[in-house]
Amino acid sequence: MAILVLDSGVGGLTVLREVRAVIPNQQIIYVGDDGGFPYGEWPEEALVDRLVGLFTHYLKQHDIELAIVACNTASTLIMPSLREAFDIPFVGTVPAIKPAAERTVSGRISVLATPGTVNRRYTQHLIDEHANDADVNLVASTELAKMAERYMQHREINTDQLWQEIKPCFISWGGKRTDIVVLGCTHYPFLVNEMRKLAPWPVDWIDPSEAIALRAHALLNGQNSNICLATNPSSDLAYLTSNKPNPAAQRLLQGFGLEVREHEPVPLRAIGP
C-alpha cells in the first residue's frame, strides 16, 4: 500500500521529504498538478471538481492507504468534499497559526500565503480560534509559489522581487515587531534561505511539513496499519499532469528519488484559472 501526496507543482516535495523521514519504507505516489498551477487563481467550484477528479483517478490506479493534500490553497477548500467522497484518511495542509500563537513573544505574527489561502474563511477561523491574543498580519503573495518553482528548477529569481513579496511580513511599531512568519504554502520552504538573507531582522519561519508527516503517521497507526513493516517497498512514483516536465523539473523529481511516469488523461472540468 502507498501514500499519495498531491500538490499543484513541486511544493509538495517539502512534505514528501518529511513523510519519508517519519514513515520510512513506504511507497509514495507523488502527483504534481502542474497542469493546474497555480491553484490560487482558480474559481473555487472548478478547483474542487478538478481535485476530486484527480484523486478519483489515482485512488483507482494505486493501492492508497492515506492521501495528503500538500497544498494550503486546496486544503482550505477541498477537505470536506474528499472525506465525503472517499473512505481513506486525508491529511490537509493549513497555515500553522496555532503553533505560531503558542511560540510568539512579541505577539506579532505574519501569515505569508497565496491570495486563495489568505481569503478563505477557514484561515480566519484558525485565527479566531487560536490567535485571538495575537496581532496576525495576513500577507497575500501572487508570485512566491511561481518563484519557488523556478528556484527549485535552478532557474534565476529576482531577489528584489522576492523582497517586495515578503516585505509586508515585517512590521515594527509600538516597541514590538514581527517575530514569526508562517509559511502558508508548501512551495515557500524552498525559498526560506533566500528569505532569511533579505529579512531586516531574525524571525522564526514556521514550516508545517513535519506536523503533516506526524499527523499522517498518527492516523496510520490509529488504524493498525502495517505501513512501517515493509522492507522492500516499490519505487516511489511521480506524475505531472501537464506531461511536459522540462529537464530541470525532471532532474528535481529524480533527485528526490522519484520515477517519473506519464499522467493519463483524466476527465476534468474544462474551466481553468
Residue pairs with C-beta under 8 A, 6 or more apart in sequence:
1 26
1 27
1 63
1 64
1 65
1 225
1 227
2 26
2 27
2 28
2 29
2 62
2 63
2 64
2 65
2 234
3 19
3 23
3 26
3 27
3 28
3 29
3 64
3 65
3 66
3 67
3 68
3 216
3 227
4 28
4 29
4 31
4 55
4 58
4 59
4 62
4 64
4 66
4 67
4 68
5 12
5 15
5 16
5 19
5 28
5 29
5 30
5 31
5 67
5 68
5 70
6 12
6 30
6 31
6 33
6 51
6 54
6 55
6 58
6 67
6 68
6 69
6 70
6 71
6 74
7 13
7 15
7 31
7 32
7 33
7 69
7 70
7 71
7 186
8 32
8 33
8 34
8 36
8 37
8 38
8 39
8 71
8 73
8 74
8 145
9 32
9 33
9 34
9 37
9 38
9 145
9 149
9 187
10 32
10 148
10 149
10 152
10 153
10 187
10 190
10 249
10 252
10 253
11 70
11 71
11 145
11 148
11 149
11 185
11 186
11 187
11 188
11 190
12 30
12 32
12 68
12 70
12 71
12 186
13 30
13 152
13 252
13 253
13 256
14 70
14 186
14 187
14 189
14 190
14 207
14 209
15 68
15 70
15 93
15 186
15 209
15 212
15 213
16 28
16 30
16 70
16 256
17 209
17 256
18 209
18 210
18 212
18 213
19 28
19 68
19 212
19 213
19 216
20 28
21 213
22 210
22 213
22 214
22 216
22 217
23 213
23 216
23 217
23 220
23 227
23 228
24 228
25 228
25 229
25 230
25 231
25 233
26 227
26 228
26 230
26 233
27 230
27 233
27 234
27 235
27 236
27 237
28 236
28 237
28 258
29 58
29 62
29 64
29 236
29 237
29 239
30 236
30 237
30 238
30 239
30 253
30 256
30 258
31 54
31 58
31 238
31 239
31 241
31 263
32 238
32 239
32 240
32 241
32 253
33 39
33 50
33 54
33 241
34 240
34 241
34 242
34 244
34 245
34 249
35 240
35 241
35 242
35 243
35 263
36 42
36 47
36 50
36 241
36 272
36 273
37 145
37 149
38 73
38 114
38 145
38 146
38 273
39 47
39 71
39 73
39 74
39 114
39 116
39 273
40 73
40 114
40 115
40 116
40 117
40 142
40 145
41 116
41 273
42 50
42 116
42 272
42 273
43 271
43 273
44 77
46 269
46 271
46 272
47 74
47 77
47 78
48 77
48 78
48 81
49 268
49 269
49 271
50 268
50 269
51 69
51 74
51 78
51 81
51 82
52 78
52 81
52 82
52 85
53 266
53 267
53 268
53 269
54 241
54 266
54 268
55 67
55 82
55 85
55 86
56 85
56 266
57 264
57 266
58 64
58 239
59 67
59 86
59 88
61 264
64 88
65 88
65 220
65 225
65 227
66 88
66 89
66 90
66 91
66 216
66 219
66 220
67 82
67 86
67 88
67 89
67 90
67 91
68 90
68 91
68 92
68 93
68 212
68 216
69 75
69 78
69 79
69 82
69 90
69 91
69 92
69 93
70 93
70 186
70 212
71 93
71 185
71 186
72 93
72 94
72 95
72 113
72 114
72 117
72 184
72 185
72 186
73 113
73 114
73 116
73 117
73 185
75 92
75 93
75 94
76 92
76 94
76 116
76 117
76 120
76 122
76 123
77 116
77 120
77 122
78 92
79 90
79 92
82 90
83 90
89 216
89 219
89 220
89 223
91 212
91 215
91 216
91 219
93 186
93 208
93 212
94 122
94 123
94 126
94 208
95 111
95 113
95 117
95 123
95 126
95 182
95 184
95 208
96 182
96 183
96 206
96 207
96 208
96 211
97 109
97 111
97 123
97 126
97 127
97 130
97 131
97 136
97 182
98 126
98 129
98 130
98 131
99 206
99 211
100 109
100 111
100 131
100 134
100 180
100 182
100 206
101 109
101 130
101 131
101 133
101 134
103 180
103 204
103 206
104 134
104 179
104 180
105 179
106 176
106 177
106 178
106 179
107 133
107 134
107 135
107 176
108 134
108 135
108 137
108 171
108 176
108 177
108 178
108 179
108 180
109 131
109 134
109 135
109 136
109 137
109 178
109 179
109 180
109 181
109 182
110 136
110 137
110 138
110 139
110 168
110 169
110 170
110 171
110 178
110 180
110 181
110 182
111 118
111 123
111 136
111 137
111 138
111 139
111 181
111 182
111 184
112 139
112 141
112 144
112 166
112 169
112 181
112 182
112 183
112 184
112 185
112 188
113 123
113 138
113 139
113 140
113 141
113 182
113 184
113 185
114 140
114 141
114 142
114 144
114 145
114 184
114 185
115 140
115 141
115 142
117 123
117 184
117 185
118 138
118 139
118 140
118 184
119 140
123 138
123 184
127 136
137 168
137 169
137 171
137 178
139 166
139 168
139 169
141 165
141 166
141 185
143 161
143 165
144 162
144 165
144 166
144 185
144 187
144 188
144 191
145 185
145 187
145 188
147 157
147 161
147 162
147 165
147 191
148 185
148 187
148 188
148 190
148 191
149 187
150 156
150 157
151 157
151 190
151 191
151 194
152 190
152 252
153 246
153 248
153 249
153 252
154 248
155 248
157 191
157 194
159 194
159 198
162 191
162 194
162 195
162 198
163 198
166 181
166 195
166 198
166 199
169 178
169 181
169 203
170 177
170 178
170 199
170 200
170 201
170 203
171 177
171 178
172 178
177 201
178 203
179 203
179 204
180 203
180 204
180 205
180 206
181 195
181 203
181 204
181 205
181 206
182 206
183 189
183 192
183 205
183 206
183 207
183 208
186 208
186 209
188 195
188 207
189 205
189 207
189 209
192 205
192 207
195 205
196 202
196 205
220 227
235 259
236 256
236 257
236 258
236 259
237 258
237 259
237 260
237 261
238 253
238 256
238 258
238 259
238 260
238 261
239 260
239 261
239 262
239 263
240 249
240 253
240 260
240 263
241 263
241 266
242 263
243 262
243 263
245 253
245 260
250 260
253 260
254 260
